[in-house]
Amino acid sequence: MKNCLLFLCMLTLSLLVVGRSSVTLAAEPFEKPSAPPAASILPQQMLSGPDFTVEPSVSTDGYLYIYTLHTRFGDLRVASTALLAKRIAETAALAKMEQVNALAEFGGGIVDKGKSTLQGAANLITNPVGTITGAVTGVGQMFANLSQDIASGNIGHGDGAAKILGVSTLERQYAAQFGVDPYTTNPLVKKRLQALASAGAAGNITASALTSLIPGGAGITVSAVGASATLNNVDLTASPEVLARHNLTTLAEMGVPSETSAFFVGDQTFTPTQQCHIVSSLASMPSVGKKTELIKFLADTNDPDVARFRERMTAMYAGYNANVAPIKEFISIGRHIAALNASGRLILVFPSDCFFWTETNAVIARAFRDFARDVPATGIEIWVGGKTSHRFAQEIRAMGWELHDQSARRLLGEPY
């Protein structure tokens, strides 16, 4: 009898262990982010051109695709498909700059070409191409931090230095002639612009005189800046001080307190161009309330990848307000930002290339769900610029969310 009881106990324990193991295997909930080859993501014209090729292998941090762009001017690490499109266009502008550089009379001599690869530049690839390990952008780290801090309610002011970027007047004017952002973070373009401006100053070559030297005429139109270097009547060839005053004045007119505006404008993690884009997006939403919450969120930015991501987030909210439904107000969720539309739905936008059902994203999604219940919101909408995995879509919809992926064209007017 005793042996029989012992056998039954052991059998029961074995079944419990097997059952628990089966539940664990069946409930394995999380995906490992992966990236397809470049040819599966990009159109043919973005894979290669006269002056560039894109490395076939692509890595990802689960939010952005990370490319290696090979150009005859140097190699660049590029985080996001949208930024890759801009870097390719800047490569065309670099080719024009090189053609101008070949004119021996320019500035009294030929500008030094420099090395084919700009060693030490922050944008260069530092990890083996195609590996997932170490392929983390500032955006990936932002989501990792968000999963830990989302319930904290702490809104920081950022630690960007209150300094003005050192871009000379002639550099800004020359940038306009080539159709590039005068405050681009592309180290290859920055170096060439500085060299051209230095030689142009020596030769007393004005920006208007430069136009006649550019083969095929001026303006590649790399971004919304365009050859005119204007953005909604803001002249981006103006000094950073002028742009800062314009942004501070515009934010004050929106009712943003001066201290909050100063933190944002003083955070030079954002370039003056990005700050102008953000302020322009906000100005396009005159009826939306609590813009101060968004500016506080933006001021807590200390990574260039995150700055670009948040600039595009703001533009997505503006696109939602214009093309989908009116936004009532912005609302803080811990150290993140969301919006409530006029119907009381919680709106989340992410200009990411991809989304996966990872442990980090599961934690964030559940926190957003709980927050929406407390507001209370009438529902949750999530708008993603790129694609989401099948599992992510399945889990999000099972939580009752309304998911819109591949929304960049609708909200940003761009394919990526």
C-alpha positions as CSV (number, residue, x, y, z in Angstrom):
1,M,0.0,0.0,0.0
2,K,2.8,2.3,1.0
3,N,4.6,1.5,-2.3
4,C,1.4,2.2,-4.3
5,L,0.9,5.6,-2.6
6,L,4.5,6.4,-3.3
7,F,4.1,5.5,-7.0
8,L,0.9,7.6,-7.3
9,C,2.7,10.6,-5.7
10,M,5.6,10.2,-8.1
11,L,3.3,9.9,-11.1
12,T,1.3,13.0,-10.1
13,L,4.5,15.0,-9.6
14,S,5.8,13.8,-13.1
15,L,2.5,14.9,-14.7
16,L,2.7,18.3,-13.0
17,V,6.2,18.8,-14.2
18,V,5.4,17.7,-17.7
19,G,2.2,19.8,-17.7
20,R,4.1,22.9,-16.5
21,S,6.7,22.3,-19.1
22,S,4.1,22.0,-21.8
23,V,2.4,25.2,-20.7
24,T,5.8,27.0,-20.8
25,L,6.5,25.7,-24.3
26,A,3.0,26.5,-25.6
27,A,3.1,29.9,-24.1
28,E,6.5,31.0,-25.3
29,P,5.3,34.5,-26.2
30,F,8.2,36.4,-27.6
31,E,9.8,36.9,-30.9
32,K,13.4,37.5,-31.8
33,P,13.8,40.6,-34.1
34,S,15.3,39.9,-37.5
35,A,15.8,41.8,-40.7
36,P,15.3,40.6,-44.3
37,P,17.9,41.3,-47.0
38,A,18.0,44.8,-48.3
39,A,16.5,43.6,-51.6
40,S,13.4,42.5,-49.8
41,I,12.9,46.0,-48.2
42,L,14.1,48.5,-50.8
43,P,13.1,49.4,-54.3
44,Q,15.8,48.7,-57.0
45,Q,16.8,52.4,-57.2
46,M,17.7,52.4,-53.6
47,L,19.9,49.3,-53.7
48,S,22.6,50.8,-55.9
49,G,23.4,53.8,-58.1
50,P,26.3,55.6,-59.9
51,D,27.9,56.6,-56.6
52,F,26.6,54.1,-54.0
53,T,25.6,50.6,-53.1
54,V,23.7,49.3,-50.0
55,E,25.1,46.3,-48.2
56,P,22.8,43.3,-48.9
57,S,22.7,42.3,-45.2
58,V,20.6,44.4,-42.9
59,S,20.4,44.3,-39.1
60,T,17.7,45.6,-36.7
61,D,17.2,46.5,-33.1
62,G,13.5,45.5,-33.5
63,Y,12.3,49.0,-34.4
64,L,14.7,50.4,-37.1
65,Y,16.5,48.7,-39.9
66,I,20.2,49.4,-39.8
67,Y,21.9,49.7,-43.2
68,T,25.5,50.1,-44.4
69,L,25.7,52.6,-47.2
70,H,28.8,52.3,-49.3
71,T,29.6,55.5,-51.3
72,R,32.7,56.5,-53.2
73,F,33.0,59.3,-50.6
74,G,32.9,57.0,-47.6
75,D,30.8,54.5,-45.8
76,L,27.9,55.3,-43.5
77,R,25.9,53.5,-40.9
78,V,22.2,54.5,-41.5
79,A,19.5,53.8,-38.9
80,S,16.1,53.7,-40.7
81,T,14.8,53.3,-44.2
82,A,13.6,56.9,-44.3
83,L,17.1,58.2,-43.4
84,L,18.7,55.9,-46.0
85,A,16.6,57.6,-48.7
86,K,17.9,61.0,-47.5
87,R,21.5,59.8,-47.3
88,I,21.3,58.4,-50.9
89,A,20.0,61.8,-52.1
90,E,22.8,63.5,-50.2
91,T,25.2,61.2,-52.1
92,A,24.0,62.8,-55.3
93,A,24.6,66.2,-53.8
94,L,28.1,65.1,-52.9
95,A,28.8,64.2,-56.5
96,K,27.8,67.7,-57.5
97,M,30.0,69.1,-54.9
98,E,32.9,67.0,-56.2
99,Q,32.3,68.3,-59.7
100,V,32.5,71.9,-58.4
101,N,35.6,71.0,-56.5
102,A,37.2,69.9,-59.7
103,L,37.2,73.4,-61.0
104,A,40.7,74.6,-60.3
105,E,39.7,78.2,-60.2
106,F,37.2,77.7,-57.3
107,G,38.5,79.6,-54.4
108,G,41.9,79.9,-55.9
109,G,42.6,76.1,-55.7
110,I,41.2,72.6,-55.5
111,V,39.6,71.7,-52.2
112,D,41.2,68.7,-50.5
113,K,39.2,65.6,-51.2
114,G,40.3,63.9,-47.9
115,K,40.2,60.2,-47.3
116,S,37.7,58.0,-49.0
117,T,36.4,56.9,-45.7
118,L,35.9,59.3,-42.8
119,Q,37.4,57.3,-39.9
120,G,36.1,58.1,-36.5
121,A,32.8,59.6,-37.6
122,A,30.0,58.7,-35.3
123,N,27.8,57.5,-38.2
124,L,30.2,54.9,-39.5
125,I,29.4,51.2,-39.1
126,T,31.1,49.8,-36.0
127,N,29.6,46.3,-35.8
128,P,29.8,43.4,-38.3
129,V,27.2,43.8,-41.0
130,G,24.2,41.5,-40.7
131,T,24.6,40.6,-37.0
132,I,21.8,41.2,-34.6
133,T,24.1,41.3,-31.5
134,G,25.1,44.9,-30.8
135,A,22.7,46.3,-33.5
136,V,21.0,48.7,-31.2
137,T,20.1,52.3,-32.1
138,G,19.2,55.0,-29.6
139,V,15.6,54.2,-30.5
140,G,16.0,50.6,-29.4
141,Q,17.5,51.8,-26.1
142,M,14.6,54.2,-25.8
143,F,12.0,51.4,-25.9
144,A,14.1,49.3,-23.5
145,N,14.1,52.3,-21.0
146,L,10.4,52.9,-21.6
147,S,9.5,49.3,-20.6
148,Q,11.2,50.0,-17.2
149,D,10.2,53.6,-16.7
150,I,6.7,54.0,-18.2
151,A,4.9,53.9,-14.9
152,S,7.3,56.3,-13.2
153,G,5.7,59.6,-14.3
154,N,9.1,61.3,-14.4
155,I,9.4,63.9,-17.1
156,G,13.0,65.2,-17.5
157,H,14.3,68.2,-19.3
158,G,17.1,66.5,-21.2
159,D,20.8,67.2,-20.8
160,G,21.5,68.8,-24.2
161,A,24.0,71.6,-24.0
162,A,22.5,75.0,-24.6
163,K,24.9,75.8,-27.5
164,I,24.5,76.9,-31.1
165,L,25.8,74.7,-33.9
166,G,28.9,76.1,-35.6
167,V,27.7,76.3,-39.2
168,S,29.0,79.4,-41.0
169,T,26.8,81.7,-43.1
170,L,28.5,80.6,-46.3
171,E,28.0,76.9,-45.5
172,R,24.3,77.5,-45.0
173,Q,24.1,79.4,-48.2
174,Y,26.1,76.8,-50.1
175,A,23.9,74.0,-48.6
176,A,20.9,75.8,-50.1
177,Q,22.4,75.8,-53.5
178,F,23.1,72.1,-53.4
179,G,19.6,71.4,-51.9
180,V,20.9,69.8,-48.7
181,D,20.0,70.4,-45.1
182,P,22.5,73.0,-43.8
183,Y,22.4,71.2,-40.5
184,T,22.7,67.7,-41.8
185,T,24.2,65.1,-39.5
186,N,25.9,63.4,-42.5
187,P,29.6,63.7,-41.7
188,L,30.6,63.4,-45.4
189,V,28.4,66.3,-46.4
190,K,29.4,68.4,-43.4
191,K,33.1,68.0,-44.2
192,R,32.7,68.8,-47.9
193,L,30.5,71.9,-47.2
194,Q,33.1,73.2,-44.7
195,A,35.9,72.7,-47.2
196,L,33.9,74.4,-50.1
197,A,32.9,77.3,-47.8
198,S,36.5,77.8,-46.7
199,A,37.7,77.8,-50.3
200,G,34.8,80.0,-51.4
201,A,35.5,82.5,-48.7
202,A,39.1,82.7,-49.9
203,G,38.0,83.2,-53.5
204,N,35.2,85.6,-52.6
205,I,32.6,83.3,-54.3
206,T,29.1,84.1,-53.1
207,A,26.3,81.6,-53.0
208,S,24.7,83.1,-56.1
209,A,28.0,82.9,-57.9
210,L,28.2,79.2,-56.9
211,T,25.0,78.5,-58.8
212,S,26.6,79.0,-62.1
213,L,29.4,76.6,-61.2
214,I,27.2,73.6,-60.3
215,P,26.9,71.3,-63.3
216,G,23.3,70.8,-64.2
217,G,22.1,73.6,-62.0
218,A,21.4,73.9,-58.3
219,G,19.3,71.9,-56.0
220,I,19.1,68.1,-55.5
221,T,16.1,68.5,-53.1
222,V,17.3,66.1,-50.4
223,S,14.5,66.8,-48.0
224,A,11.6,69.0,-47.2
225,V,14.2,71.8,-47.1
226,G,14.7,71.7,-50.8
227,A,16.8,74.0,-52.9
228,S,15.1,77.1,-51.5
229,A,16.1,76.0,-48.0
230,T,12.8,77.2,-46.6
231,L,10.3,75.4,-44.4
232,N,6.8,77.0,-44.2
233,N,8.3,80.5,-44.7
234,V,11.2,79.8,-42.3
235,D,14.5,80.5,-44.0
236,L,16.9,77.7,-42.9
237,T,19.9,79.6,-44.2
238,A,19.3,82.1,-41.4
239,S,21.6,81.8,-38.4
240,P,20.8,79.3,-35.6
241,E,20.1,82.2,-33.3
242,V,17.4,83.6,-35.6
243,L,15.8,80.1,-36.0
244,A,15.9,79.7,-32.2
245,R,14.1,83.0,-31.7
246,H,11.5,82.1,-34.3
247,N,10.8,78.8,-32.6
248,L,10.6,80.3,-29.1
249,T,8.2,83.0,-30.4
250,T,6.0,80.4,-32.2
251,L,5.9,78.1,-29.2
252,A,5.0,81.1,-26.9
253,E,2.1,81.9,-29.3
254,M,0.9,78.3,-28.8
255,G,0.8,78.8,-25.0
256,V,3.9,76.8,-24.2
257,P,5.6,78.3,-21.1
258,S,8.9,80.0,-21.8
259,E,10.9,77.7,-19.5
260,T,9.7,74.6,-21.2
261,S,10.4,76.1,-24.7
262,A,13.9,77.1,-23.6
263,F,14.6,73.6,-22.5
264,F,13.5,72.2,-25.9
265,V,15.3,74.9,-28.0
266,G,18.4,74.6,-25.9
267,D,18.6,70.8,-26.4
268,Q,21.0,70.6,-29.3
269,T,20.4,66.9,-29.7
270,F,17.9,68.2,-32.2
271,T,19.4,70.2,-35.1
272,P,17.9,73.6,-35.9
273,T,16.2,72.0,-38.9
274,Q,14.6,69.3,-36.8
275,Q,13.4,71.9,-34.3
276,C,11.9,73.9,-37.1
277,H,10.1,70.8,-38.4
278,I,8.7,70.0,-35.0
279,V,7.5,73.6,-34.4
280,S,6.0,73.7,-37.9
281,S,4.1,70.4,-37.2
282,L,2.7,71.8,-33.9
283,A,1.7,75.0,-35.6
284,S,-0.3,73.0,-38.1
285,M,-2.5,71.8,-35.2
286,P,-3.9,75.0,-33.7
287,S,-6.8,73.4,-32.0
288,V,-4.9,70.6,-30.2
289,G,-4.5,71.1,-26.5
290,K,-1.7,70.5,-24.0
291,K,1.2,71.0,-26.5
292,T,3.4,71.7,-23.4
293,E,3.2,68.0,-22.6
294,L,4.7,67.1,-26.0
295,I,7.5,69.8,-25.7
296,K,8.4,68.4,-22.2
297,F,8.7,65.0,-23.7
298,L,10.8,66.2,-26.6
299,A,13.1,68.1,-24.3
300,D,14.0,64.8,-22.6
301,T,16.1,63.7,-25.7
302,N,19.8,63.0,-25.7
303,D,20.4,60.7,-28.7
304,P,20.5,61.7,-32.4
305,D,18.5,58.6,-33.5
306,V,15.8,59.3,-30.9
307,A,15.7,63.0,-32.0
308,R,15.0,62.0,-35.6
309,F,12.5,59.4,-34.4
310,R,10.6,61.9,-32.2
311,E,10.7,64.6,-34.9
312,R,8.9,62.1,-37.2
313,M,6.5,61.1,-34.4
314,T,5.4,64.8,-34.1
315,A,4.9,64.9,-37.9
316,M,2.8,61.7,-37.7
317,Y,0.5,63.3,-35.1
318,A,0.1,66.3,-37.4
319,G,-0.7,63.9,-40.2
320,Y,-3.2,62.0,-38.1
321,N,-4.9,65.3,-37.1
322,A,-5.1,66.4,-40.7
323,N,-5.9,63.1,-42.5
324,V,-7.6,60.8,-40.0
325,A,-9.4,62.5,-37.1
326,P,-9.1,65.6,-35.0
327,I,-6.8,65.3,-32.0
328,K,-8.1,66.8,-28.8
329,E,-4.9,66.9,-26.7
330,F,-1.6,65.4,-26.0
331,I,-1.2,63.3,-22.8
332,S,1.9,62.1,-20.9
333,I,2.3,58.4,-20.1
334,G,5.3,58.2,-17.8
335,R,8.2,59.2,-20.0
336,H,6.3,58.7,-23.2
337,I,3.7,60.8,-25.1
338,A,0.3,59.9,-26.6
339,A,-2.8,61.8,-27.8
340,L,-6.5,61.6,-27.3
341,N,-8.6,62.2,-30.3
342,A,-12.0,64.0,-30.2
343,S,-13.8,60.6,-29.7
344,G,-11.7,59.9,-26.6
345,R,-9.5,57.2,-28.2
346,L,-5.9,56.9,-27.2
347,I,-3.6,57.4,-30.2
348,L,0.0,56.1,-30.4
349,V,2.2,56.7,-33.4
350,F,5.6,55.2,-34.1
351,P,7.7,56.0,-37.2
352,S,9.5,52.6,-36.9
353,D,10.5,50.3,-39.8
354,C,9.3,47.2,-37.9
355,F,7.7,45.9,-34.7
356,F,7.9,42.5,-33.1
357,W,6.2,40.9,-30.1
358,T,9.2,41.0,-27.8
359,E,9.1,41.0,-24.0
360,T,9.9,44.7,-24.0
361,N,7.0,45.5,-26.3
362,A,4.6,43.2,-24.3
363,V,5.4,45.2,-21.1
364,I,4.9,48.5,-22.9
365,A,1.6,47.4,-24.5
366,R,0.2,46.2,-21.2
367,A,1.1,49.4,-19.5
368,F,-0.6,51.4,-22.3
369,R,-3.6,49.2,-22.0
370,D,-3.8,49.8,-18.3
371,F,-3.3,53.5,-18.7
372,A,-6.2,53.7,-21.3
373,R,-8.5,52.0,-18.7
374,D,-7.6,54.6,-16.1
375,V,-8.1,57.6,-18.3
376,P,-10.6,56.2,-19.4
377,A,-10.1,56.0,-23.1
378,T,-12.8,54.7,-25.4
379,G,-10.2,52.6,-27.3
380,I,-6.6,52.5,-28.5
381,E,-5.2,53.0,-31.9
382,I,-1.6,52.3,-32.8
383,W,-0.1,53.7,-36.1
384,V,3.2,52.3,-37.2
385,G,5.2,53.7,-40.1
386,G,6.5,50.4,-41.3
387,K,5.5,46.7,-41.0
388,T,4.6,44.8,-37.9
389,S,5.1,41.0,-37.5
390,H,2.1,38.7,-37.7
391,R,2.5,37.8,-34.0
392,F,2.7,41.5,-33.0
393,A,-0.5,42.2,-34.9
394,Q,-2.2,39.1,-33.5
395,E,-1.4,40.0,-29.9
396,I,-2.3,43.7,-30.2
397,R,-5.6,43.0,-31.8
398,A,-6.3,40.4,-29.2
399,M,-6.0,43.2,-26.6
400,G,-8.7,45.1,-28.5
401,W,-6.4,47.6,-30.1
402,E,-6.9,49.0,-33.6
403,L,-3.6,48.5,-35.5
404,H,-2.6,50.5,-38.6
405,D,0.9,49.5,-40.0
406,Q,2.6,50.8,-43.1
407,S,1.0,54.2,-42.4
408,A,4.0,56.4,-43.3
409,R,2.5,57.4,-46.6
410,R,-0.9,58.3,-45.1
411,L,0.5,60.2,-42.1
412,L,3.8,61.5,-43.4
413,G,3.3,61.6,-47.1
414,E,6.4,59.5,-47.5
415,P,6.9,55.8,-48.5
416,Y,8.9,54.9,-45.4
